[in-house]
Amino acid sequence: MGVTKKKFDMGVAPHDEESLEAWRWCIRNNIKIYPTCASEKSWWLSIENKGKTHKDPNVYGKNEIWDKLYEYCKYYFNKYNN
């Protein structure tokens, strides 16, 4: 018998062009921002940049997680994109 994994509902990610451009820029520049499961209904955000990993101490719900993830992407995009 196989193990059945329970699916988690992480809500819907926004798909506006500005958010996606910042997200793509982060990936191309080796800045990784990703959710880490805290429980079935909450997540932390982890950020890997320049060989260091930081975890946002706040816990986010299913729709908040995507808003915050793209907020971080936009922050790094605006900070480092010349």
N, C-alpha and C positions, 0 to 999 in steps of 0.2 A: 504494500500500500504506500502510496506517495503522500507527502505532506502538502496540505492545501493551505496556501497563504491567504490571509484575509486582505481584501482590498481596502485601501485608505482613500477617502475623499479629500483631495487637496484643493478643491474649488477650481475656479477657472482663471487662468492667467490672462492678463490684459494683452491685447494684440495691437496696440497702437504703434505706429512706425517709429516714433521717438524712443520708446522703451526697447523695442527690438534692435534698433541701431546701437543703443548703449550696451545692450546685452552682448551683441555680436562683437563690438569693440573690446569688451572685457575678455571674451574668449580668445580673440586674436592676440591680445596682449598678456595672456597667461594670468589673468585675474579671475579666479574661480569663486563664484558665489552660489551656494547651494543650500537647500533645506536639509535638516537633519531631524529625524523623528524624535519627539519628546514623549508623545503618547499617541493614541489613535486619532486624536482630534487637535493636536498642537505640535508645532515645529519650532526649532531654533534655526538661525541662519549661520552658516560657517563661511568665512572669507579667507581664501588663500591668495596671498600677494607677496611677491619677492621672497619666497621661501618660508614665509611665516603664516601660520593659521590662527585666526581669531574667531571666537564664537560670540555672537550677539547674545547677551545674557537674557534678553526678553524672549518670551514664548509667544508665538503668533498662531492665530486660528486659520481655518482653511482658506479664507479669502484674503486675510491680512498678509499672509506669508508672501503672496505674489506681489502685492503692492510694495512691501518692504524690500523684497529682492530687487525689483526694478528700480526702486529708490536708491539702493546701494549702487546698482549698475550706473545709473545716471550720475551719481556723486563721483565715482571713479572716472567715468567718461569726461565729465566737466573738469575734474582736477588735473588729469594727465594728458588729455587730448589737446594738442597744440593747434 
